[in-house]
Amino acid sequence: MSTDPVAAPGRFTHAGTTGAHAAGGVGYDNVADDYMLRRQLRRGTAGPVLLIGLGVGYVVAGDYAGWNFGIGHAGWGGMLIAVGLMGLMYTAMCLALAEMASIIPTAGGGYGFARRAMGPWGGFLTGTAVLLEFVLAPAAVVTFISAYVDSLFGISGPLVYAVFYIAFIGLHLYGVSQVLKLMFGIAIVAVIGLLAFSIGMIPHFDVSNLIDIAPTNAVGASSFLPFGIVGVWAALPYAMWFFLAVEGVPLASEEARNPVRDIPKGLIGGVLVLLTLAALLLTLGPGGSGASTLQDSDNPLIDAMEAANDGTTWLSQFVNVIGLVGLVSSFFTITYAYSRQTFALSRAGYLPKVLSLTNGRKTPFLALIVPGVIGFILSLTSSGDLLILISVFGATVSYILMMISHIVLRIREPHLHRPYRTPGGMHTSGIALVLAVAALAAGFMVDPSVVLYAAAAYAVMIAHFAFYSRHHLVAKAPEEEFAALEEAESELDNR
């Protein structure tokens, strides 16, 4: 696609910021001729295998820590149901995202899909929700990294947070080709650690361990659901931790070799691997050590192995070391994700345009550094479980908007060329939409104050768009050009 703006009558202006229009109430700035040249990513870097590894790498930290807090809210049975529901949601959602990624293969990912379906406001609301998720997720992950480092070396807290943020942002600044391969290698090692844990727990498996939490007085409470039916709902945000961020694969669209073909493969392959790992861990972890052992643990796999073996073993030490690799994998890959989302929103003018500048290696350096500083500051709270909830808030809001986008595009543009089509069509995205609404509501139930803080941060970003950035968008950005072409073609058809 050309980087020259395509002006659709009545929609785009290039006379500064004075032209706000009825269609979304936006205006477009004049930008320098070299604007897009200074905002280029390195294309043709990732094929389908690397993209599957990227999808798994985004999430694998959630296999090592975080998901187990859901057992404390729902017991093992409630967590099993919650994971089943969230597994269904992510599978349906990835199938829908695969279709949209084949239509609009840009670095904006979900923001670009929503921009096409619902205009500038829809794009902004989706993109900033994704950004909230991806900035908060590394802050949560680094607190779990600190717990692992503490168990290995006796060092924890802000020093560990700072070392990891500086080291991995620095690696990303080096260049995407090397980084994607390194992320893939780390993800493979992390998966090997999970498989080693699963094999090691098989001899200790006992069904009675799964239901060792005493039932409460909650409605519907039993040995299978010790916290009652409502516990299942409360566990949904933690069940998401088995899958959270796999939807970030489309953010690599502009760096993929063949995005139309490879991004759907990356999404679907990634979620299938994650479903398998979730089933193994949820069954063998609590089944080998007891559900009560894991419900409050910051290092659940190691605690499970040591409880099952009455102490430290060579395998638990091995998994502990690999567990650190797993957490690093997600920290590393989600850093990539927030930088690309920031880059895409900035390039189009939704965020300050300076954030999308790229260096000589075609890496968006400020999009890596600025959100990283924000994440580091938030990590100083050392509240991994609460940061999870805030990250989940952003995620679920974005899921709702992306699934609405899929449905809108199916209704409004049924004849749009779709190189990949979602099996089940709108029924599939509709299932994901309903479950995403349930997951969003669950976050308010678990800790309303934390989610309200997240909502307040989201409101501040919305205010920035409402009062400033929507009047300063960039017509040359790919997502805006898609919209311009769509409107121009629509007007020609109506003549």
Beta strands, then each sheet from edge to edge (+ up, - down):
end
